[in-house]
Amino acid sequence: MSEQVASTGRERHGPLDGIRGLAILLVITYHVWQLCTLGRYSIPQNALDRFVFTGMQATWFGVDLFFALSGFLITRILLETKGGTHYFRNFYARRGLRILPAYYAVLFVSIFVLPLIVMTHRAFFDLEPLFDLQAWYWVHLENWVIGVRWLRPETVPFPPQGHLWSLAVEEQFYLIWPAVVLLCTRRWLLVVCLVLLVQSLFLRSYFEWWASASLVRNVDVYYITPTRIDGLVVGAMIALLSTAPGGMEKIRRWAMPAFVAGCAATFAVVWYEHGFQLAQPMVQTLGYTFIALVFGGVVMLALVAPARGWLDRSLGNPLLETFGKYSFAIYLVHPLVLSLLHERMWDAGEFPVIAGSALPALAAFWFIVASTSLSIAWVMWRVIESPALSFKRLFPYRNRPSATETDADASPPPSAAALASPPAPEAAPPI
């Protein structure tokens, strides 16, 4: 199947971009909450403030929504191009064009430019220590220096630009997954996915309940790849199902039950822990897996959403589509925006209280961070990302016939390559 919209005649960029848009807005919300916590702002003020603030601390799972979507898109691309010419070359070239220009531009500015022109020592993300740790970032291993305390100097308790950890997880996944897909039959690939899902849960449980105290203090399972692979492999399993004969009909049948079951299991963890903070024991073990299943259900529901139905309209609304289209650049720059605004707005340590609540000022701050990040991302798209993506024409996917092409009853959606082609960013990385 070529990189065109399939015979259904309907583009599905909107729902997928909507998922990305929702994910990046969750990420921004969580980092604003972190700022309020680390910056010791005087929030909450009243019961409503406390309710909203408690909800904000659970929005860390935006990254897992990105993981599930990326796992699906990447695996589907690999399945449909498996056996085609220049399988590895085209995949890695297209991945590099999608990620590296914008990533390295922001990294260069963060290391060599911003520390010279702005004062960042009081900022949310202190950039000065980044110079000593930059080798990890240039080779996409920053999640290890963040997650394993032994790998960083004692003077750096948490590395700057720490949000890039999730991009490193995806890059490491991209490095090995094409070979796994190529070497495995569909049945064995499903086995690999299940094994990875179980080992991820087992490793987190080991560090939570059985590892020595010294090991637990020095390893944070939230950041390292073997313990954060859940969402990616759940997305991969959805790709396996969607490309099998009759697979889309099975997704249509099981999407809502899977989503509801994942939500029920997640709410059970919330009830047990009286919250959903990322470091709570049950959240850090079962919770990470359950939330991956929830977002796997979201991806499946988006795939089979009827045209102009409520879900299609919700995920395809212009606001979410816009944030989704520029989500990668927003992900890269929003902590810098947040950091600089932190120093220049309400730096006394509190938001203005209006009618007994800090929420109006907090909402205004969130809006300024989101809109400023979107504006910068719009410029980056035109100056860096779009010119780089134009070179994808030199590395076209040459797909073998997909199983879905002969599945007349399944009414398959467009291929992952078509879903991921510009103008919709291809499997944009997460926070």
C-alpha positions, 0 to 999 in steps of 0.5 A: 500500500503506498503512502496515500489515503486508502480506498475508504477515501477518508483521511484519519489525520484528525483523530491521530493528531487529536490524540497527540494534541491531548497528550501534549496538553496533559504533559504541559499541565503536569509540568505546570503542576511540577513548577507550582510544587517545586517553586512553592507557589501558594496553591491550593487556596480553597477546596476547588483549588485543592481538587484541581491541583490534585487532578493536575498531579495525575497528568504525568500519564500523557507520556503513556498516551504518546507511547501507545500511539507511537508503538502502534504507528511504528510497528504498523509501518514496519509490518507493512514494509517488511520484505520491501527493498531498503527496509532498514535504510528507509525506516532509519532515514525517515525517523532521523529526518523526523526527529534529529534536526529539531531535537539537535537544534533545541539541544544546541541552543539549550547547551551553548546559547541560552546559558550565555544570554539569560539567567537560568540559575533559578529556573525550573530547569537549570541549564548550566549542568547540562554542559557536563552531561551533554554526551548522554543527550547527543546519543539519546541515552539521557533516560539512563543518566536521569534514572540511574543516580550512579551515572551522574555527578553528585552535584546534579540531583536531577539533570536539566532538560529531564523531560527528554527521557521519554524521547530517549526511550522511543529512540532506543525502541526504534533502534532495535524494533525493526530487526525484531519485526523482521526476524519474527513471524507474527506469532512470535512477535506477539510472544515478544510483546507479551514477554516485554510487557510481563518483564516490565511489570516484574522489574518494577515490582522487583525494585518496589518490593524486593530490591535492596534499599541502596538499589532502590535509592539509585534507580528510578524505574519511571525513566529506564527503558526496560521498565517503561516499555508497556505503552510501546508494546501495547501499541505494537500488539494493536498494530499486529491485530489491525494488520491481520485478516479480519483484525479491524473487525476484532478491534471494532468489537473489543475496543470499548471493552478493553478501554473500560476494563483498563479504566476499571483497573486504573480506578482500582489503583486510584482507590487503593492509593487515594491518588495516582501519583507516579511514585506511589507503589501500586501506581509504579507497578500495576498502574503503569501497565493499566494506564498503557492498556487504557491508552491502547483502548483509546488508540483502538477507539480512534481507529474505528471511530465512525466518520463524524461521530462524537469521538471523531469530532472530539479528537478531530477538533481544530484545537487538538489537531493543531497542538497534535500537528506541532506536538513534537516541537512543543514537547521540545521547547515547552520546559524552556518556555516554562522555565523562563516565564517562571523567573519573570511572572509572579516570581515572588513565589505565589500566584495572585489570589482572585476571589479567594482562588489562585486558579484564575492566575494559574489558568492564565499562566498555563495558557501563556505557556501553551500558546507561547510554546505553540507559537515557537513550534509553529516557527520550528515547523516551517524553519526546521521540521518541514524542510527536513521532512521534504527529504523523505521523498528520497526514502519512500516506503516500498510496502509489500501487500498488506493483509488488510488490503485483502480483508474486504470485510474489515474496512481497513483504515489507511496504512500507518505510513499514510496516517503518519505522513505530512502534514500530520507528523509521523509518530511524533515522540512524547514528552 
